[in-house]
Amino acid sequence: MTADLQTFGFPTGYFVIRSVATSRLWDVEGDEIEDGTEIALWPEKEKSLVESIKIL
């Protein structure tokens, strides 16, 4: 049985999660979506992190 994210009321889209303690951004290692995927903290380099809305 697979669960659709929409059935739990979680919105779709991109999210930026920033650590209040370090001001670093959370990132998922290798763009994985599986349970147990490693999380990394990175310094923020630019304000627009979503590829489709970056200004080139």
N, C-alpha and C positions, 0 to 999 in steps of 0.2 A: 504494500500500500504506500503510495507517495502522497505527500502533502503539498498542496499549492500554497505559496506564501500568502496569497490573497485571502485564503480561508481564515487566516489568523489576524487579519486586519493590518498587517505591516505594509506600509506604502512601498511601491516600486520606485526605482531610481537610484541616483548616486547620493552617497552620504560622506561628509567629511567629519571625522571624529578627532578632536584635538584634546590632548592631555592638558588639564588645567595646571598640573604640577610642573610640567616641563615645556609646555607650548609646542610639543612635537605632535605630528600627525600619525594616526594609526594607519597601517597598511596591511593588506593580506598578502602573504608570501605567494608569489607566482600566480596571482589572480584566482586562487583556488576557491572552491565553494563547499568543500567537504567538511564534515565535523572533524575537529582536531587540527585544522589548518593553522600554521604558525602565524603569529601577528608580530609586526615589526614597528618600531617608532622611528620616524624620520623627521629631520628639520624641514619646516615649510620653506619652499623655494619660490613659489609663486602663489597668487591668490586663487586663480582658476585652475583647479585640478582635474576638471572634467574635460577630456580631450575635445569633445564636440563644441565646447563653448570657449575654448582658449582663443585669445587674440594673438594672431601671428604677426 
